[in-house]
Amino acid sequence: MTTEELVRRFPEIPKDLHDEPLLAEFAEGFGKELEIAQKPSACSGEHGAANHYYLKLIGPMDIYRYGLYSRERVIEEIEKLTSGHRENPDGFAESLLPEGIADQEVKGPGCN
């Protein structure tokens, strides 16, 4: 996945991160996981793999968008992810998922 594809797929990534060189490595390294990543709904009762990938990979950038992380902190988070991936690509991607996850997102009662 390219940076352009990443920011098109996830418009919640703040514009001031689009030209960050680290984002290109992030997009390329986690392309497979980012292709299936999906933001969980507000009434999610159980998260599937797609939700966990979103929360771990895109979540820090979304938190930054709301002003709850500094730019420095979100860059550090992206660096930790890319560094872990560099060291062990297959194992690190698997480590993003907890044991016993749902096959897909399960929404709580009364949610569509």
C-alpha positions, 0 to 999 in steps of 0.5 A: 500500500502506498501513502496515497492509498493509505490516506485515501482509505483512512481520511481520518489521518491528519493532513500534517502526517501525509508527507511524513517519511515514516508514513510511507514505510508504515503503509508499505509494511502494514499494507495487508493489515491496512487493507482489511482494517475497519473502524469498530462501530460505537456499539461494538460488543466484540472486535474482529481482526479488522477492528483490532488492526484499525485500533492498533494501526490507525487508532493513534493517528485518529486520537491525534486528529482529536488533539489527544496526542501530540504530533511527537507522540503519534510519530513515536507510536508509528515508529514503534509499529514500523520498528517492530514490523522491521524486526519481525514482519510476520510475527509482529503483525500477528502480535497485534491480535489478541487471542480468542478474537471474534471472526468478525465484529459483533455489535451489541443489542439494539445496534444495526 
